[in-house]
Amino acid sequence: MNIAAAFEEVARCRPGLAAVVEDGRAIDYATLRQAVRHAAAAFTAAGWTAGTRVGVALPSPTAMQLAAMLALSGKDSPSSGPS
């Protein structure tokens, strides 16, 4: 199981659980999952496929960095598409 599949499993089973806490604000798995899917759709629209090498530079919010990483790590996962 890769990190994207593990994330999807937790997001499916416990969507209300806090996934990230930053600046005193909790972001639950359901919200983070939506951010991951939005990022994955943008990457796909840009023509990125499994194996595409990319650099990611984001401002410091942890949730956005995590969403980008999970979206990229799921590009080769059968469960990475929208559902």
C-alpha positions in Angstrom: 0.0 0.0 0.0 1.4 3.4 -0.9 0.8 6.7 1.0 -2.0 7.8 -1.3 -3.9 4.5 -0.8 -3.3 4.7 3.0 -4.6 8.3 3.0 -7.7 7.3 1.0 -8.4 4.5 3.4 -8.3 6.8 6.5 -10.3 9.5 4.7 -13.0 7.0 3.7 -13.2 5.4 7.2 -12.8 8.5 9.4 -13.6 11.6 7.3 -14.2 13.8 10.4 -10.9 13.0 12.0 -8.3 15.8 12.1 -5.7 15.2 9.4 -3.7 18.4 9.9 -3.7 21.1 12.6 -2.1 24.4 11.6 -2.3 27.8 13.2 -4.8 26.3 15.7 -7.2 25.2 13.0 -7.9 21.5 12.4 -8.5 20.3 8.8 -10.3 17.0 8.7 -9.6 14.2 6.3 -12.7 14.9 4.2 -11.6 18.5 3.6 -8.0 17.4 2.9 -9.3 14.7 0.5 -11.2 17.4 -1.5 -8.0 19.5 -1.7 -6.0 16.4 -2.9 -8.6 15.6 -5.5 -8.6 19.3 -6.7 -4.8 19.2 -7.0 -4.8 15.9 -8.8 -7.4 17.2 -11.3 -5.2 20.3 -11.9 -2.1 18.1 -12.4 -4.0 15.8 -14.8 -5.4 18.8 -16.7 -1.8 20.1 -17.1 -0.9 16.8 -18.8 1.1 15.3 -15.9 1.0 11.5 -15.8 2.7 8.9 -13.7 6.4 9.3 -13.9 6.3 13.1 -14.7 8.9 14.9 -12.7 7.8 18.1 -11.1 9.0 20.6 -8.6 6.5 21.9 -6.0 7.0 25.3 -4.4 4.2 26.4 -2.2 3.7 29.0 0.6 4.0 27.5 4.1 0.5 26.2 4.8 1.0 22.6 5.7 -2.4 21.4 4.3 -1.6 22.6 0.8 1.8 21.0 0.8 0.3 17.7 2.0 -2.5 17.9 -0.6 0.0 18.4 -3.4 2.2 15.5 -2.1 -0.7 13.1 -1.8 -2.0 14.1 -5.2 1.3 13.5 -6.8 1.9 10.2 -5.0 -1.4 8.9 -6.1 -0.8 9.5 -9.8 0.1 5.8 -10.3 -2.5 4.5 -7.8 -5.7 2.9 -9.1 -7.6 4.6 -6.3 -6.3 8.1 -7.1 -9.1 9.1 -9.4 -12.3 10.9 -8.3 -15.1 8.9 -6.7 
